[in-house]
Amino acid sequence: MLIARENTMKRTFTVVAALLLSCSALFAASSEPLQLLNRYEMPASVKGRFDHLGVDLKGNRLFAAAETAHSVLVFDLRSGAYLREIAGIRIPHAIFVREDLNRIYITDGGEGAVKVYDGSTYELLKSIPLKVDADSIAFDPGTKYLYVVNGGGDAHESASTYSVIDTTNGAKLADVKIDGDTLEASALDSSSPRIFINNPAKNEVEVFDRAKRAVEASWPIHLAKDNVAIAFDEASHRLFVACRSGKIVIVDSQSGKELQTLDIARGVDDLIFDPSTRRIYASCGAGAGGTFVFEEQDPDHYTLLANVPTGTGGKNEVLVPQLGLYFVIIPPQANAPGSINAYKVSPSH
């Protein structure tokens, strides 16, 4: 009788221990800021380099710029099914969708243009000529103007061009020269006429006045090199400047003063700040590839939540907060097709 009771107690203890272990593992998984849900597989024929992602929430589409394949790949946003390609783009970089017009805008760095497509038929409606190396964009939802970096070194010019395009009528409104042969990503301030533009050629951030269409200030970046990606916490007046040397430099957006740095891996190409969760996402392609996720405790304190392994070359990302999803491109490798990895975003605590 005593032996039976001991065996029962042992079995009970084993079950309880297993349940506790299972709950512990479940809690650990749920506490991760990003949890892999799916891999959106690319066609095996697609090879080479990639650049930015674009999202059409209304049309349930995800776009990926396949530079070497000279096309933009189109996926079902929720299921991950591959739908088609938009071909005939020499070097696609940035993708923007005006959902109200059902038009797709793609920068073509090889041709030097913004190409406008019908969102239903994928017919090319217009090609707005710019200089070669048309690349990163910023969109002003108030005016519906698109701001595009282009020109510079690839155009054999010492200055770059910042172009203003009216997306409603497809007209270029202005070309503004900015000193330096390379411009990168921009962040728009909705509460003022300012746009912050990364100028890695001079290792500084240019403060561009949208109303005057001129640079009003230049803020040097001393704490890191090769500033390419940028994000903005407008409420806290914090500008996040991601540098390929392996740092995020935090800058006071009112004064231009550098405040501190956050360590990341080398090879960053995109940076996201989500105001709803106060999280920063930095996708870094060096080595095995990983996304660094930080949480802003207050404007002067940041916690690294995780460095989430994504995959070799995973440097381009997009966040879809409406769906609680985060995506990163994993380019094709020697013997493996590429994918877009879809992650569930865990809620902030």
N, C-alpha and C positions, 0 to 999 in steps of 0.2 A: 504493500500500500504506500509506504514511504517512497519507494523507488518510482512508482507510477506518478506520485505527486511531484517528485523532483524532475521527472521527464517532462511533465506538463509545464512546470515553471520554466524549464530550459527552452521548450518550444515557444512559450509566450515571450520570453526574453528575446529569442531569435527573431520572432515576428516584429516585435516592437523596435528592435535595433534596425531591422531592414526598413521599416517604415520611416524611422528617424533619418536613416541614410538617404532614402529616396527623397524625403522632404528637404533635406539639406542640399541635395544635388539640384532639386527643382528650384529652391530659393537662389542658389548660386547662379543657375542659368537665367532666372528671371531678373537677377540683379545686374546682369551684363547689359551695357547700354545698347548693344547691337546683337541680334540673334539671327543667324543665317536661316532664311526661309526657302529660298529657291535660287537656281541658277538658270538664267535665260540664255540658252545656248545659241551661239551664232552659227551660220552656215560654215561648213568646213572649208569652203572655198575662200572665205574672207581671211586675209593675212595682214600682218604688218601693224603699223602704229594707229593709235586712236587719240582723239582729243575729247571735246566736251559732250555732255549729255543735255538733252532738252526734254521737257514734259508738256504734254497736252492733256490736262486733267479731264476736260469736257469730252474730248474725243477718245479718252482711254488709251493714249499712245505714249511710248517712250522712244526717244530718238538717240542715236549714238553716231558721232562723227568718225567715220572710218577713213583716216587720211590716206593710207596707202592704197586702199581699195577705191578711192575717188568717189565715195558715195556716203550716204547717211542711211543707217539701218533703222528699220521701224519695227517695234515690238508692241504687243498688247501689254499695256501698263500693268494690269492686275494678274493675268495668267502667265505672262512671259512668252507667249507664242510669237514666233518670228512671222511678221506679216509681209515685208517687202523691203526693197531698197529704193532710195532716191538717187539715181545715177547721174553721171555727167558733171560732178563737182570736182575740180582739180585737186584742191586741198581744203576739205571742209574743216571748220573750226568750231564756231559757236552756233547754237540753234535756239531760236525764239519762236513761240507760237502766239499769235493774236487770236485767242479763242472766239472773241466776238465777231471777227471777220473770217475765221477759219482759214487763216493764211500762215504759212511757214516761212520764216526768214532764216537764211543760212549764210554765214560769211564764208567766202571762197578765197583763201589766201593765195592760191596759185594764180587765179584769174585776176584777183583784185576787184571784188564785187560783193554786194549783198544780193543774193538770189531769192526771189519771192515766188512761192509755190501755192497753188490752190490746195487747200487742206483736204478736199474730197477726191479730186482727180489726180493730184500730184503733178499737174501741168505747170510748167515754168511760165509764170505770168510776166515777170520782169526781172531784168538784171541791172542793178544800180551800180554804175562804175565807180570804183574807188582805186586806190593804189594796191600793189601786191602786198601780201602779208596782212590782208584784212583778217582780223582775229577776234579778240575779246569784245564783248558788248555790255552796255548797261541800258536799261529801259526805264523811261520816265512815264509812269502810268497816268500822270496828270495831263501831259501834253501829247502822249503817245509817240514821243520821239525816241529813236534808237541812237545811241552813241557808240561809235565803232572805232577801234584803233586800227591803223593801217600805215603803210609806207615805212619810211626809215631805212635801215641797212639793206634790206632785201630789194628796195627800190633805188639803191645807190644814192641815198640822201642822208645827210647828217641829222636832219630833223624828222620827227614822226608826224603823222597827221591824225587828228581827232575829228571824225566826221559826224555830222548831225543829219539824221534821216527821219522824215515824216512818214511813219508807217501807214498812215491812213491813205495818202495818195501816192506813196512810193517815190517821193521826191527827195533828193539830197538838198539840204538847206544851207550847209556851211562846211568848209574844211578849215580847221584851225591847226596851225603849225605849233608843235611843242618840241623844244630842244631835247635832243637825245635820239639815238637811232633805234631804240626799242621801247615800246610801251606794252604793258600787260593789263591785268584785270582792273576794273573800276568798281567803286561802290557809291551808290547814289544816296544823298541825304534828302529825305522827303520833306524835312522841316525847313530847308533853306535851298538856295540855288546851287549848292555845292555838289560836285562829284569829286571823289578821291581816286586818283589814277596812279597805279604803280609805274614808276619809271626806273627800271633796273639799270638802264644805261648810265644813269647818274646816281643810282642807289638812293632815290628819294621818292616821296609821294607828292604829286602835283595836285593842288587844290584848284579845281576848274569851276568857274562861275558860269552856270548854264544861261543866265540872263544876258550877261555881257559877252559870253562865248570867248572867254580869255582866262589864262592862268592867273589867279590872284595871289598865290603863295606857293613856295616849294619847301617841303619839310624833309631835311636829310634823315636818312636811316643809318645810324652808326653801329647799332647793336647786332647787326647781321648783314649778310650779303645776298644779292640776287633776289630781290623782292618781286614775287610774281603774282601771288594770290592775295585776295583781300576780302574782308567781311567787316560788318559794321553793327555795333550795338548802339542804336540811335538814342535810346532812352538813357543810357549811362554815359554817353559821349566817349565811347571807346572804339577805336579803330584797330582791327587785327590785321597785321601785315605779315603774311607767311613768306618765308625766304627759303630758297632751295638749299642754303647752307645748313639748314636744320633748326630753324628757330621761328617762332611767331613773336613778332615785336608788337607790344601793346602800346598804342599811341593815344594821347588825349586829343580828341577830335576838335576841341575848341582852341587849343594852344599849339598843337603839333609836337608837344613834348613826349619823348620816349619814356615810358614808365617802367616797364619790365619786359622779360622775355619768357616764353614757354618753350621747352625742349620738344622737338619732334624729330623724325628721321629726315634724311635728305630726299630730294626729289619730289617735293610737294608741287601740286599743279592747281588744285582747287581748295577753297576754304569756305565753310558755311557757318553762320551763326543763326541759331534758332531762338528767337525771343520768347517763344512759349515755354521752352524747357531750359533756356539760358545755357545751352550747350554749344560748343564749338566742335566742328568736324574738320580734320585736316587729313586728306588722303595723300599718302606718300608712296612713291613707286620704287624707291631704292630697295635693294635686297629682295626679301621675300614679299614686300608690300604690306602696308598696314594703315589703318585709319586711327588716328589719335583723337580721342573724345575727351574734352575738358568740360567741366561745369563751372559756371561763374557763380561764386558764392556772394560776391559783391564786386563793385567795379575794380577793386584792387586785390582780390583773392580768387584764385582759380585752382581747381582740383582735377588732376588727371584721373578719369574714371577707368580708362582702359586704352591699350593699344591693341586694336582688334585685327588679327591676321586676316588679310583679304586675299592676296595672291600676287605673284610676280607682275610688276608693272602697274599695279592698281593705283593710279594717280588721279583719276577723274571720277567725280562723284556728283550726285544730286540728291537732295532731300525732298520728299513729298509729305509735308506734315499733315495734310488733310487725310492721308491714308496711313500715317504712321510708318512710312517706309523710307529706307535709305538704299541707294543704289551706287555701285562702284563697278567700273569697267575693268575686266581682267583680259588683257590683249592675248591673241593667239600665241602659243609657244611652239617650239620646233615640232612636237608630235601631238599637240593638243589644240583643239579649236578654242576660240575665245568665248567669253561669257560676260553677262552682266549679272553680278551677284546682288540679290535682293535680301535686305535685312529688315527685320522688325525692330522698331525703335521702342525700347522699354520706357515706361513713364518715369518722369523725374520724381525724386522722393521729397 
